[in-house]
């Protein structure tokens, strides 16, 4: 089903973005790609537009900072001025705590932080607000995808995709088994995983010295696809996985 040029979509903003990602045909989890792009926009907003927002700064102080993974991402995607303002505030908060004999971060009012209770006892690990935002975006994308599969065009694009990564498939299984699109998700996931396993097997067998078969490009890149599918990893070392297509470079033995 093709939409008329200029026609207004009835899917909604998040579903439209997921549909656009599916249309690109990258051999990656569409939820991963959606969350990545949205998270970059969030970081840009955090370090540019919201850097002086009182509520944002208070929540950052309560969190204690950023995790190592997203600190690396911030170093690649945020600017020096916004980073200096926010990080100075965080460091001064720690100094004030030391002066009062307090050596751990305060408890945030954010209800999502309850999901990280087991980490609060780790003096060295802040409850990263970017991690929380990432989780929120992933849940939004999975929910939207399961609902949007009633749309024929969206369904067809998803069925031609690489399915969901296993972490996001399990997220869908925990919360959306009653959704109208769940059976479609399961069928597409099984098909995609079987195909990926086949290509991984072909790749492994190609290293046998007796093998004379030339590998197809989708088999050559299959191990990188499998990294995404098993872990939500995206093919970039920036900390966010900045959108380059899996297998875009030639693979070397």
C-alpha positions as CSV (number, residue, x, y, z in Angstrom):
1,X,0.0,0.0,0.0
2,X,1.6,3.3,-1.1
3,X,0.7,6.6,0.5
4,X,-0.1,9.5,-1.9
5,X,2.6,12.2,-1.9
6,X,1.8,14.8,0.6
7,X,-0.9,12.6,2.3
8,X,-1.2,13.0,6.0
9,X,-0.2,9.8,7.8
10,X,-2.6,8.3,10.4
11,X,0.1,6.3,12.2
12,X,1.4,9.0,14.4
13,X,4.9,10.6,14.8
14,X,6.7,7.7,16.4
15,X,5.2,5.1,14.1
16,X,6.1,7.3,11.1
17,X,9.7,7.4,12.2
18,X,9.8,3.6,12.7
19,X,8.3,3.2,9.2
20,X,10.9,5.5,7.7
21,X,13.7,3.4,9.4
22,X,12.2,0.2,8.1
23,X,12.0,1.6,4.6
24,X,15.7,2.3,4.7
25,X,16.3,-1.5,4.9
26,X,19.3,-1.5,7.2
27,X,19.9,-5.0,8.6
28,X,19.5,-3.8,12.2
29,X,16.8,-3.7,14.8
30,X,14.5,-0.8,14.0
31,X,13.9,0.0,17.7
32,X,17.6,0.3,18.2
33,X,17.9,2.8,15.3
34,X,14.9,4.7,16.6
35,X,16.2,5.0,20.1
36,X,19.6,6.0,18.9
37,X,18.4,8.8,16.7
38,X,16.0,10.1,19.4
39,X,18.7,9.8,22.1
40,X,21.0,12.0,20.0
41,X,18.3,14.6,19.9
42,X,17.8,14.4,23.6
43,X,21.5,14.9,24.3
44,X,21.6,17.9,22.0
45,X,18.6,19.4,23.8
46,X,20.2,18.6,27.2
47,X,23.5,20.2,26.5
48,X,22.3,23.1,24.4
49,X,18.6,24.1,25.0
50,X,18.1,22.8,28.6
51,X,21.6,23.5,30.0
52,X,20.3,26.3,32.2
53,X,16.9,24.7,33.0
54,X,16.5,24.7,36.8
55,X,14.5,21.4,36.9
56,X,16.9,19.6,34.6
57,X,20.0,20.7,36.6
58,X,18.4,19.6,39.8
59,X,17.6,16.2,38.4
60,X,21.2,15.9,37.1
61,X,22.6,16.8,40.6
62,X,20.4,14.1,42.2
63,X,21.5,11.5,39.7
64,X,25.2,12.1,40.4
65,X,26.3,12.2,36.7
66,X,26.5,9.9,33.7
67,X,27.5,6.3,33.2
68,X,30.8,5.5,31.5
69,X,29.0,4.4,28.3
70,X,27.1,7.7,27.8
71,X,30.0,9.8,29.1
72,X,31.9,8.6,26.0
73,X,28.9,9.5,23.8
74,X,28.7,13.0,25.4
75,X,32.3,13.6,24.6
76,X,31.6,12.9,21.0
77,X,28.2,14.7,20.6
78,X,28.0,17.5,23.1
79,X,29.8,20.9,23.0
80,X,32.4,22.2,25.5
81,X,30.3,25.0,26.9
82,X,27.2,23.0,27.7
83,X,29.4,20.2,29.1
84,X,31.4,22.6,31.2
85,X,28.3,24.2,32.8
86,X,26.6,20.9,33.6
87,X,29.7,19.1,34.8
88,X,30.8,22.0,37.0
89,X,27.4,21.9,38.7
90,X,27.8,18.2,39.3
91,X,31.3,18.5,40.7
92,X,30.3,21.4,43.0
93,X,27.4,19.3,44.2
94,X,29.9,16.5,45.2
95,X,32.1,19.1,47.0
96,X,29.1,20.4,49.0
97,X,28.3,16.8,49.9
98,X,31.9,16.2,51.1
99,X,31.7,19.3,53.3
100,X,28.6,17.9,54.9
101,X,30.0,14.4,55.2
102,X,27.8,13.0,52.5
103,X,29.7,10.8,50.0
104,X,26.9,9.3,47.8
105,X,24.4,10.8,45.4
106,X,21.0,11.8,46.7
107,X,17.9,9.8,45.7
108,X,16.2,11.2,42.7
109,X,12.4,11.8,42.6
110,X,12.3,10.2,39.2
111,X,10.1,7.1,39.6
112,X,12.2,5.3,36.9
113,X,15.1,5.3,39.2
114,X,13.4,2.5,41.2
115,X,14.5,0.2,38.4
116,X,18.1,0.9,39.4
117,X,17.8,0.4,43.1
118,X,20.5,-2.3,43.1
119,X,23.0,0.3,41.7
120,X,22.5,2.9,44.5
121,X,24.8,1.1,46.8
122,X,27.6,1.5,44.3
123,X,29.3,4.7,45.3
124,X,31.1,5.0,42.0
125,X,28.1,4.5,39.7
126,X,25.7,7.4,39.0
127,X,22.1,6.7,38.0
128,X,22.6,8.1,34.4
129,X,19.7,10.2,33.2
130,X,20.6,9.3,29.6
131,X,20.2,5.6,30.5
132,X,16.7,6.4,31.8
133,X,15.8,8.3,28.7
134,X,17.1,5.5,26.5
135,X,14.9,3.0,28.4
136,X,11.9,5.3,28.0
137,X,12.5,5.6,24.3
138,X,12.9,1.9,23.8
139,X,9.6,1.2,25.6
140,X,7.8,3.8,23.5
141,X,9.2,2.4,20.3
142,X,8.3,-1.2,21.1
143,X,4.8,-0.3,22.2
144,X,4.2,1.8,19.1
145,X,5.6,-0.9,16.8
146,X,3.3,-3.5,18.2
147,X,0.3,-1.2,17.7
148,X,1.3,0.0,14.3
149,X,1.4,-3.5,12.8
150,X,-2.3,-3.3,12.1
151,X,-1.4,-1.0,9.3
152,X,-0.8,-3.1,6.1
153,X,2.0,-1.0,4.7
154,X,3.8,-0.9,8.1
155,X,3.3,-4.6,8.5
156,X,4.8,-5.4,5.1
157,X,7.8,-3.3,5.8
158,X,8.4,-4.9,9.2
159,X,8.0,-8.4,7.7
160,X,10.8,-7.6,5.2
161,X,13.1,-6.4,8.0
162,X,15.7,-8.1,10.2
163,X,13.1,-8.2,13.0
164,X,14.0,-6.9,16.5
165,X,17.1,-7.5,18.5
166,X,16.6,-10.1,21.2
167,X,16.5,-7.6,24.1
168,X,13.8,-5.6,22.4
169,X,11.9,-8.7,21.4
170,X,11.9,-9.8,25.0
171,X,10.7,-6.4,26.0
172,X,7.8,-6.8,23.6
173,X,7.2,-10.3,25.0
174,X,7.0,-9.0,28.6
175,X,4.5,-6.2,27.9
176,X,2.8,-6.6,24.6
177,X,1.7,-10.2,24.1
178,X,-1.9,-9.0,24.0
179,X,-1.3,-6.3,21.4
180,X,-2.8,-6.7,17.9
181,X,0.7,-7.1,16.3
182,X,2.3,-9.6,18.6
183,X,1.8,-12.7,16.4
184,X,3.3,-10.7,13.5
185,X,6.3,-9.8,15.7
186,X,6.8,-13.5,16.6
187,X,6.6,-14.8,13.1
188,X,8.9,-12.1,11.7
189,X,11.4,-12.6,14.5
190,X,11.6,-16.4,14.0
191,X,12.0,-16.0,10.3
192,X,14.8,-13.3,10.7
193,X,16.7,-15.3,13.3
194,X,16.6,-18.5,11.3
195,X,17.9,-16.6,8.3
196,X,20.7,-15.0,10.4
197,X,21.7,-18.4,11.8
198,X,21.9,-19.8,8.3
199,X,24.2,-17.0,7.2
200,X,26.4,-17.3,10.2
201,X,26.8,-21.0,9.5
202,X,27.8,-20.2,5.9
203,X,30.4,-17.7,7.2
204,X,31.8,-20.2,9.7
205,X,32.0,-22.9,7.0
206,X,33.8,-20.6,4.6
207,X,36.9,-20.7,6.9
208,X,37.3,-24.4,6.2
209,X,40.2,-24.8,3.8
210,X,38.2,-27.2,1.7
211,X,35.5,-24.5,1.0
212,X,35.4,-23.2,-2.5
213,X,32.1,-21.3,-2.2
214,X,32.1,-17.5,-2.6
215,X,30.2,-15.8,0.2
216,X,27.4,-13.4,-0.5
217,X,27.8,-10.0,1.2
218,X,24.9,-10.7,3.6
219,X,26.9,-13.7,4.9
220,X,30.1,-11.7,5.2
221,X,28.5,-9.1,7.4
222,X,26.3,-11.6,9.3
223,X,28.5,-11.6,12.4
224,X,28.1,-7.8,12.8
225,X,24.4,-8.1,12.4
226,X,24.4,-10.8,15.1
227,X,26.1,-8.5,17.5
228,X,23.2,-6.1,17.1
229,X,20.6,-8.8,17.3
230,X,22.0,-10.4,20.4
231,X,22.9,-7.2,22.4
232,X,21.4,-4.1,20.8
233,X,24.9,-2.9,19.8
234,X,25.1,-0.5,16.9
235,X,28.1,-0.4,14.5
236,X,29.9,2.7,15.7
237,X,32.4,3.3,18.5
238,X,30.9,6.7,19.6
239,X,29.0,5.3,22.5
240,X,25.6,5.7,20.8
241,X,26.3,3.7,17.6
242,X,25.9,6.5,15.2
243,X,23.9,5.1,12.4
244,X,26.4,3.7,9.9
245,X,25.0,0.7,8.2
246,X,26.3,-2.8,9.2
247,X,28.6,-4.2,6.6
248,X,29.2,-0.9,5.0
249,X,32.9,-1.5,5.0
250,X,34.5,-4.6,3.4
251,X,35.3,-7.3,5.9
252,X,38.8,-8.6,6.2
253,X,39.8,-12.2,7.2
